[in-house]
Structures are given as C-alpha cells and as structure tokens.
Amino acid sequence: MKRRAFLGGLAATTVAAPAIVSASPKYRWKMVTTWPKNFPGLGTGANYLAQLITDMSDGRIEVKVYGAGELVPAFEAFDAVSRGTAEMGHGASYYWKGKSEAAQFFSAVPFGLTAQEMNAWLYHGGGMALWQKLYAKFNLVPTAACNTGVQMGGWFNREINSLDDLKGLKMRIPGLGGEVIKRLGATPVSLPGGEIFTSLKSGAIDATEFVGPYNDLAFGLYRAAKYYYYPGWHEPGTTLECFINRDAFEALPADLQLIVTTASKAANLDVLSEFTARNQEALEQLVNRHQVQLRAFPNEVLQRLREVSDEVVAEVAEADADSREVFASFTAFRQRVMVWHNISERAYLNARALV
C-alpha cells in the first residue's frame, strides 16, 4: 500500500512538471547605409529590405536601419560592417575601389551590362560566386539588393556640345566613370549623396550625376543646374548591394541565412521596378514644371567616351589577379548576351519605335 501510494505521488509529480521549451534565439541587427535616411528609391530600398527580413523571419531577425552619418559616415559603412560594428550595410561596390579595383565590376561598368544583364551575370553567369570570393577577404558576404536601371548622364551648369566642354569640368562621378572623364580633361569628385546638392549649388562642383529623374527630383538638383543629359553611359544598370558581416551571417541557422539572401533578391527586383515606374513621371515634372533642359550627349562625345571607357576598364583589369578574373568573366558574358539582345531586346525596341 505504501509503495502504491509512493508511485502514485511520483506519477502526479511527473505530470505536473512544466515542459522545457527551447526558444529560438533572436537576432538584433544594425544596417548602415551610404544613403540619406528614407531617401526615395535608395534609402527606402534599404528600409524595404530590412522590413522584409524582419517579416519573413517572423521577427527572429530584427533589422534597424541607420542612414548615412547616423551611426557612421557614408563612406565608412564598408569598414564598419567588415569589423562588426554593424551586421549589414547598403551601398554601391564602386565606392570601395580603394579596397579592391575589382569591386567596381559588381556595381556599374561604363558601356557595360544593363540591369537585366547584370542580374543574369550575377545569378546565372558566375558573377555572384566571384563577388562572394572577393568580399570574403574583407569578412563580408555580398548580395545584390537594388538596381536603378539605366541612369541619366547627369546635371551640368553648361551645355556639352563637344569634347572641349568637358575640359576643366569638376564633376561628382564615382567609380570607373570618374576615371574616364578624368582622361578627357575633367576632374572627378567623389561625394556621398547627401552632399551633392550643396556642392553643386555652391559651385564647388560644376556637374553631377546621381541616379535618374525619380531620385534627382527628390534631391532638388534642378535648383542647382538646368542642363540634364542622357544617356547614363557610365551606369547602364547599376547594381546596389547589401553587404553582411560574415561572422554574423554564419552564426545564423540555415533557414535564416536563406531568408536574408532571398529577401535581397526580392528587394533587387522591387527597387528596379519602382525606378522603372516612377522615372517618367518625375522626368515630366522636371521638364514641364521646373523647365529643365533635357539634352542628349552628342554622338562625338559618346563615341570618345566609349573608346576611353574600354581603355580604362582594360587597364583596371590588369591591376591584380582578382580584377583579371572578374574582368574575364564579365566581358565574356557581355559578349554572349549582346549577341542575343541584338536580336531580342534591341530588335524589339527598334520595332516598337517604328511609326
């Protein structure tokens, strides 16, 4: 009887014991950007990516976005994420050419790949593997997280009628495009987005490129220069990036790693779609409401820009082993995709333009 009573009491105690629940860890990440906080297209694209990661993970990763200068200056975002001050960054790889010349190929190459072609190279042409290999040296994992499509050629405070008009010009233009205009007698200046308007308005620079009508209208650049040139020869399909601290990324379980990379792909598509949808409406406002002078670069200027661009890109490709490897992949893919696009995209657009 005593034994039965003891066993009964033990059973009751066992049933009443609380269950042990293994709670999923929560990750609180910081994203530093090179863009002004909440700036249309670029800043909001970073916000969208952060929110998407948070929502897709059901709050297991919570990402807080810091605009340029809030946590670190715009051009220090790369180092901040590399050393772990923040877990994520949002910017453009051509800003980091001082770290690696090869990085520029993953953002924009003059007369290079369009947005559609860049995505094809990165996702299905070997480009992403090369990008990951390069950034691993800096303790980073890169993703394509935004694309602007073909950009505008820029804002100028004087007309560009010939190559002589480029000489002596001080222009905000980053990456490989900056080196091209330097060889044509201009002075390239590297500035974060938040400093462009003031510099153009004050005369510290004579011209600037930034993105396109949607962004440029929001920046009010029409109040500082009146000549708006196209096409954006220097940035035909600019990929913007999310770069992630490698240690932080590898500490995530596999499902959260997949959420981060998949969210980046979704943001890459969404921002490109937004620019495509918004640019024409913004351009109409610039021309019709603000009396901006929309101009095409003369063929003579474009031809010389193309020739010098080829020289610059080829020279950069010889800078180091990384650049040679990336350049070989990039140019081989461009040659293949150009053949196809000549009888597909280009042929269709030409046919659609027939009156």
C-alpha positions, 0 to 999 in steps of 0.5 A: 500500500505504501509503495502504491501510494509512493508511485502514485505521488511520483506519477502526479509529480511527473505530470505536473512538471512544466515542459522545457521549451527551447526558444529560438534565439533572436537576432538584433541587427544594425544596417548602415547605409551610404544613403540619406535616411528614407531617401526615395528609391535608395534609402527606402530600398534599404528600409524595404529590405530590412522590413522584409527580413524582419517579416519573413523571419517572423521577427527572429531577425530584427533589422534597424536601419541607420542612414548615412552619418547616423551611426557612421559616415557614408563612406565608412559603412564598408569598414564598419560592417567588415569589423562588426560594428554593424551586421549589414550595410547598403551601398554601391561596390564602386565606392570601395575601389580603394579596397579592391579595383575589382569591386567596381565590376559588381556595381556599374561598368561604363558601356557595360551590362544593363540591369537585366544583364547584370542580374543574369551575370550575377545569378546565372553567369558566375558573377555572384560566386566571384563577388562572394570570393572577393568580399570574403577577404574583407569578412563580408558576404555580398548580395545584390539588393537594388538596381536603378536601371539605366541612369541619366548622364547627369546635371551640368551648369553648361551645355556639352556640345563637344569634347572641349566642354568637358575640359576643366569640368569638376564633376561628382562621378564615382567609380570607373566613370570618374576615371574616364572623364578624368582622361578627357580633361575633367576632374572627378569628385567623389561625394556621398549623396547627401552632399551633392546638392550643396556642392553643386549649388555652391559651385564647388562642383560644376556637374553631377550625376546621381541616379535618374529623374525619380531620385534627382527630383527628390534631391532638388538638383534642378535648383542647382543646374538646368542642363540634364543629359542622357544617356547614363553611359557610365551606369547602364544598370547599376547594381546596389548591394547589401553587404553582411558581416560574415561572422554574423551571417554564419552564426545564423541557422540555415533557414535564416541565412536563406531568408536574408539572401532571398529577401535581397533578391526580392528587394533587387527586383522591387527597387528596379521596378519602382525606378522603372515606374516612377522615372517618367513621371518625375522626368515630366515634372522636371521638364514641364514644371521646373523647365529643365533642359533635357539634352542628349550627349552628342554622338562625338562625345559618346563615341570618345567616351566609349573608346576611353571607357574600354581603355580604362576598364582594360587597364583596371583589369590588369591591376591584380589577379582578382580584377583579371578574373572578374574582368574575364568573366564579365566581358565574356558574358557581355559578349554572349548576351549582346549577341542575343539582345541584338536580336531580342531586346534591341530588335524589339525596341527598334520595332516598337519605335517604328511609326 
